[in-house]
Each structure stands twice: as C-alpha cells, then as structure tokens.
Amino acid sequence: MSCEKFCTCISETCPHHPRNHNNQCTACIEKSLRNHEIPICFFNDIGKGSSVDSSYTFLKFAEKVMSVEKDSH
C-alpha cells in the first residue's frame, strides 16, 4: 500500500508530501530527520493535529506522548 493512502498530513502543498512525488514517505522522513523533527503523521496518530502548531521537535513529541499517557490513566 502506498503511504499517500494513509498519510494523515494535511499539508498537501508541502513538496515532501507523498502526493507530490513518487518517493512515498521517504522525502518527508528525510526532511524530518534533517531538521531533528518527528514526522507529522506521528503527532497526528497521538492526537496532535498538524494545524495546532508548527513545532514537531522530539521534545514536543515526548511531551505529547506523556500528556496522552497521563490523561489515559
């Protein structure tokens, strides 16, 4: 299955979005790693919509995971 079918990123104008090339998720992941970020789809999977803010750092991801874990207990 191509990742464009399950990609949750709403930034479809981004040149790294799977719909804008034929490299599937590779371009997005490469950009994220180069910028020391987590791909937006990981944030979306734990409930942080990509329109909330534009900081997708490792720290923000860890904070969101801890928040979700805390809220679920």
Secondary structure, DSSP 8 states (H G I E B T S, - for coil): --GGGT-----TTSTTSGGGSSSTTHHHHHHHHHTTB--HHHHHHTT--TTS-S--BHHHHHHHHHHHHHHH-
